[in-house]
Amino acid sequence: MLPEPDTALCRDLAADLHHAGYTAEALRDTWGAAADDAIARGLRSPASRALGDRDDALAVLGRLLVLGMPQAAASVDLALSRAGAAGLVRLGLAERAGDGVRPLAVVRPQSYADASGSGQWWIASDLDEAALGGPLPEDHVLGVGGASLTLAGLQLPTPADRALDIGAGCGIQALRARAHVGHVVATDISPRALSFTRLNALLNGIDGVEVRLGSLFEPVAGEQFDRVVSNPPFVITPRVADVPAYEYRDGGMVGDDVVAAFVTGVGAHLAPGGVAQLLGNWETRDGMPGLARVRGWVESSPVPLDAWVVERESLDPLSYAELWVRDGGTLPGTPGFVGLVDAWLDDFAARAVTEVGFGYLLLRRPADGSPTLARYETLHTAIAGEGLGAHLAAALEAHDRLSTLDDTGLAASVLLVAPDITEARHHLPGAEDPTVIELRQGGGFGRALGVDPGLAALVGACDGDLPVGALVDAIAELLEVDAGALRADLLPRVRELLFTGFLRFA
């Protein structure tokens, strides 16, 4: 566990980092895009080679706090004129080694952007495999990775009073939540993780983040929140001897039970109208698809919940095993790799698991107690936009408005085409009419939707002028079809286009 961070010292370190221009963009420019990408793959030598013998503040800090390489104490003192090498030692981020300073943690700059703007954080976490030169210790506190950035981008950018971050780790989700929420309670089973959360809040000048030790909902028994966010330790790991159990990723339960426990337990801790968002894995087991099992968890919740679950990818058992054995720092060809993979495969075989899905879960406690949203979908495509939080918030708002509108009310509504929507038409050579009409979404989930001429005409005519019903009648006359039949066909699809963000209420 890190020592209790000193507020004034954290402020001095932040001022030093700011003065040195210690940003993600500056470092990427300094050692180049290829070397920067290599760091994410655990290769630090390209960045080190690019720095050469440079001894300016950015180079010294890049080696020490990103690459995890010891530096001369005198150079660190020059780079950090306020905090100095002694300040890093007092914060538990480094130790003295003769005339040098040896890092005990990394402090990486992290850019962020959402609908409200962009900014920069400095995030401290444990040294990675490249700096350690081998597998990670089981109490490793992970820094900001792809999954944590994804969840941060998914968070709803709408104001609320209280939020709960379960499995806080280095604290990235708590920091992101605090931008829109008045007070955040961050919990973890790891005292070391909570130390990093506390340090990172102070380093970035963020107040209103409270840390509590404990598993899942134990630290907040009897409490409710407007937002709950979690990047839980959802990795499915064999519960057998000689298989490391990493606190940051392994929940200590069999299979996908930790995600199931979250889903069935979170409703009691959501205030009416409150929203929970998390990442998770789920197994396709005994022939039952993973998403169907997730639906079963939601439906078995003692508190009724709205649910929107998106499966982003799926892996076969072997690919899943290899992914997470490598993640722990055990690589192919090294001792133990084959044995660990076999342990994973045996574990999956014991439960008849044929596939593991990964995705996003959005759960909401309806304000009136009656769920109206049950959406479980597979979207195995690249995300078009950087952050989905604003898109999710808009979808929920559209859903709630649609749930109060019958078809007559929808027909009376005036709509607009979203500004990120484009249309593509494909013709056979020499043909006058298109064989395929496709609407494409530039933001959100980047959906592509094949449509017929009637729906294409309606979407194209939604310019904020006439109501939907009048447009349908005009299109029916143009296509020489029955207006009532066309309305019955198009209105359900208009509802879908409003939820998914192709259309908007004017």
N, C-alpha and C positions, 0 to 999 in steps of 0.2 A: 504494500500500500504506500502511496506517496505521502509525504508530510502534509499537514494542513497548509494549504496555499495562503501566502501573505498577499492581501489585496493590493497594497502599495507596490510590492515587488512585481506582481502581475501587471500592474499598470506601467511600471518602468520597462518591463520586457516588451510589452505591446508597443510602447513608444519607440524602443530601439528597433523592433522589427519594421515598424512603419517608416522610420528614418532610413533604414537600409533598403527600402523598396522591395521588401521581402514578400512578393506576391507570386501567385501561380503563373501568371503571364510572364513576369520578369524572369523567373527561373527557366521557363520553357524557352524563352528567347535566348537565355544565356547558354544553355547546353544543347539546344536544338530539339525539334519536335520528335525525331526518331529516338534520341536518348531519353526524352521525357516519357515516351510511350514504353520504352524498355524498362523504366523504373517500375511501372505498374505490373510488369511481368517478372519482377524480381531480379532484374539485371541492372546493377549500378555502375559497372565499369564504363559503359559508353558516356555517361554523364561525367564521371570522374575524369576521363580522358579529355573530354571537351573543356573542362575547367583548367586543365594543365596545372601550371604553377601560380595561377592567379591568387592574390591574397587580399582582394577587396572584400568588403563586408558581405556582399551577396554571395560570393564564392565560398567564403568561410562558413557562412550560415547554411548554404546549400549542402556542403559536405557534411557538416556536423548534424544538422537537424532534419535533413531529408535522406541523405545517403547513409547516415549512421556511422560516419568515419571520424576517428579522433582528430583533434586539431590542437595546435599550440595554444596554450592559455593566453599568451600575449596577444595573439591574433583574435581570439574570442573577446578579450577585453576591449580591443579596438572596435570590433564589430558591434558590441553591445556596451556602449559607453555608460549607460545608466545601471543596468542589471549586472553586467559583467559575467565572467565565468563563475564567480562566487554565487551570483543570483541563480544561475541554472542549477548549481549544486544544492542550494537551499530549497529549491522547488522540487528536487528529486528528479530532474531531467538529465543530469550529468553527474560525473564524479571526477575528481582530480586524479591524474595518473602521472606523477612526476611533474614535468614541465608542461604536460598536455592536459586536455580535457577529453574524457571519453563519454560519449552520449549513452544515456540509459533509456531514452525515449526519442521519438521523432516529434517534430512540431512542423506540420505541413500547412502551407497556405491553401485555402480552398475557396474558390470563387463560387458564388451562387447567384441565381436569378429566378424571379417569379413575376407574377403579374404586377406586383407593387414596385419592382425595381431590381437592382443588382447590388452586390456587395462582396465582401471578402472576410473570411474567418481564418484564424490560425487554430489548428486542431492538433492537440498533443495525444499521442497513443504509444503503445509499446513498439519496440524495434521489430522490424519484419525479418523474414527468413534470410534475406540477402545480408543484412547487418549482423544477424546472429550466426550465420554460417551453418545453419542446420534447422531441424524441425522446431516448431514453436513450442513453448511451454504451455501446459494446459490452462494456466490462468492468464494467458495472453489477452490483452485488450486491443481489439482491432481498430484500425483507423478508418478513414472514410473510403469506402469501396463502391463498386458499381451498385450493389443492392441498397446500401444506405443512401446513396444519391438518388436512386429511383424513388425510395419511400419519401425522402425529403421533398422531392418534386411532386409527389402525389398528395401531400398534405393540403387540405382545403385552405385557401388564403382568405378566409372569412373570419371576422372577429368573434371571440368567445371569452368566457371568464376563466375557466379552469381546464387544464389539460393534464393527462397522465401519459408518461412515456415509460413503457414496460420493457425492461431489458435495455437500459440506456446506453451501455457500452461507453464509448468516448463522449457521448452527449450530443451528437450531431442532430438527432431528432428533437431533443429538448430545445436546442438553440433555434431550430427552424420553427418549432411550434410557438416559442416565445415571441416571435415577430408578430403574431396575430392573436395571442392569448395572454390574458393578464397574469396568470400564475401557472407554473408547470411543476408537477411532482414527477421526479425521475427516479425509477426504481431499478435495482439489479441485484442478483445474488452475489455479485463480486464486489467486495469493498474496494478493490483496486480500480474497477471500472467507475465506481462512484467518485473516487478521488480524481480521476481524469475528467469526469463530467463537471465537477466543482471547479477544477483548475481551468477548464476551457471556457466556462461561463465567465469567470473572472478575467481571463486573458482577453476576452472579446468584449468586456465591459457590459455584460448582460446580467441584469438582476432578475429576481422573481423566479429562480430555478431552485427548487428544494429537492434534496436527495434523500432516499430512504432505502434501507437494505431489506431484501426479501424476495421471494419467488412469486411470480405471477401477481395475483391480486391480494396476497397476504398483507403487504404493507399498507393497503388502503381499504381494509375491511370496513364496510358500512358507509363508504364515501362514494359520491357520484361526480362525474365530470362531463363537461360539454364536448371534449375531444379526448379520445384515447388513441395513441399511436404506438406501434410496436414493430420492431424488426427482431422478432423473437428468435431464440436459438432453435430454429426449425429443422436443421439438418438431421436427416435420418441416419443414425449411427448405431452399429451393433452394440448391444449392451453385454459384451463379453470381455474376458481378460485380454490384456495386451493390445486393446484398441483404445488409443487416446480419446479422452472426452474433453473437448475444448469448451471452456465456459462460454466463449463468445458465440458458439454456433450449435452446441449440443445441449438439448434441454433435459437430458437424463431420463426421457421416457421412451417407450417402445414405438417404433414407426413414426407416424404423424400425430401421435397422441397429444403432443404439446400444442399443436395448432387447434386440434379438436377441443382441448381444455380451454384455450383462449376464447374460441367461438361460443362455446356453451356457457362460459362464465362472465363474458364482458357485459352482457345486457344489464345485469344487476348494478354495474358501476357506471352506466350511462344515464345522464339526466334525460328526461323526455326531450326528444329532438336531437340528442347527442349522437355523435358519429365516431366510430372506431375505424381505423385504417391500419392494415398490417400486411406484411409479406408472409408467404408460407409455402410449404411443400405438402402435397397430398398423394397418396398411393392409389393406383388402380390395383385393386385387390380382389381375388376370387372372381374375376370377371366384372366387378362393379367399377365403372369409370370413376376417376378421382373427383370430378366435379359433382357427380351424383352423391358421393360420400360427404362432400362439403355441404351440399344441400341438406343432407340428413342431420349434420351437426347443427345447422341453423334452425331447422325445424324442431330440433329437440331442446333448443334453448328455453329455459323456464320463463324468460322474458321475450315476448314476440319481437322479431327484428326484421327490418327491411334488409335486403342483401343484394349487393352487386359484386360478383366474383368474376375475375378475368384470369384465365389461364394463359400465360405468356409463352411458355415452352414446356416440353416434356422430354424426359430422358429414359432410355432403357436402363435396367439395373446395372449393367457393366459400365456404361458411360457415367452414370451417377457415382458409382463407386470410385472410378478413376479420378473424377473431378475432385471429390472431397479428400481422397488420400493425398493427391497433389497439393490441395489447399493447405493441408497440415504440414507441408514441407518434406514429405516422403516422395521421392521421384522415381520413375521407372529405372530399373537397373541398380537401385540402391537396396541394401538389406531391408527386408520387411515389406517391400512394396507388394509383392505377390500375395503374401500372407494376409495383408490388410484387405486387398481386393477380394480375396476368397471369403474373408469374414463377412464383408458386405453382401456378397452373393448368397452365402448361406443364410444370412438374416432375411433377405428378401424372399428366398425360396421357402423358408419356413412359414411365411404368411401368404404365399402364392401371389407375390407382387410382380407385375409385368411392366409397370411404367410408373414414373414419378413425375408429377406435374409441379410447376412453379408458377406463382402468380400473385395477384393483388386481391385483397378482400376489403370491401367497404361495407360496414354494418351500421345500421342506424336504429335507434329506439324511437319508434313513431311517437310524435307528440300526443296523439289521441289514443295510442295503444293498439291500433289496427294496421298491420303491415300492408303496403300497397306495391312494394317493389321486390321482385324475386327474379333476378337476372343472373344467369350463369352462362358464360360464353368463352369461347376459345379464340384467341387472336395471336397466332404465331407469326407475327410480322414485326418488322422494326417500327419503333415509335417515331412518328413524324416530328413531334414537338419536344422541346427540352423538359418542360414541366407540365404535368397533367392536372395539377391541383385546380386551376381555374376552370379547366374543361369539366372535371368531375363536379365542381360546385354548380356550374351552369346546367349540367345534365340533371342534377338533383332538383334544381329550381324548376326546370322545364317539366320534369316528372310530376312534381307537386302541383304545378298549375294544370297539367293535363288531367290529373286525377280528379279535378273538380269540374272538368268540361265533358259534357256528353257530346255526341256527334253534332248536334245542332249548335252547341257553343263553339266547337272547333270550326265548323263551317262559317261561323260569323267572325272568326279571328282573322286579323291581318298579319301576314308573315313576311319575313325577309330571308333571302339567301345569305348564309354566312359568308363573310368576305374571303375565306380561305378555300372555297369550293370552286373546282373547275370541272368542266365537262369534256369528255373525249368521245368522239363518234368514229366508228370503224365501218368502212364500206367495202364490199367486194368490188373488184375492178369493173367499172362501167355501171354499177348499180346506183340508182338515184336515192334509195332509202338506206339508212344504216342497218347493218346486221347486229351491231352491238352499240349500246349507249351506256357510258359509264360515268358516274359522278365520283370525284376524288376529293378527299379531305386533306388539306395541307397541314392542319394542326391536329390536336387531339390524338386519337389513336391511329390517324392516317388511314381511315377506312376507305375502301373502294367498293362501289355499289353498282351493280348492273340494274338498269331501269328500262322500262318500256316507254314508248313515245308519250303516253298519257301522263305518266309521272314526270318525265323529263320536261314536258311542256308546263306542267304545274310549277315545278321548281323554278324554271326559267322565268315564270310570270310573277313570282313572289317578290315584288319590289316595294312592298309597304303601301300600296295604293288600294287595291280591291281585296275584299275578304275571300277566303278560300272557296266558299260556296259559289260565289259569282264566277271565280276563275274556272272551277270545275264545270259549271254550266256552259261557259264559253268554249272550253276544250271539247266537251261532249258534242257540241254543235259542229265544231271544226272537224272532229274525227267521225262524225255521223254515227254516234253510239248513244245509247240510252243514258241520260244524265243521272238517274237514280242508281243504275248499276255501276256507273263510273264512280259516283260518290262513295258507294259501299266498298268499292275496290281501293280507292285512293286514300280515304281518311285514316284507316289503320296504318298505312305506310307513312302518312304524314306525321302521325304520332311518333313513329320510330325515327323519322328524320329530325324531328324536334328534340328527342332525347339524345340522339347521337351527335347533334350539333351541325347537321347540314342546313337546317332551317332554324330561325329564331322568331319569337314573337316580336312584332313591331312595337 
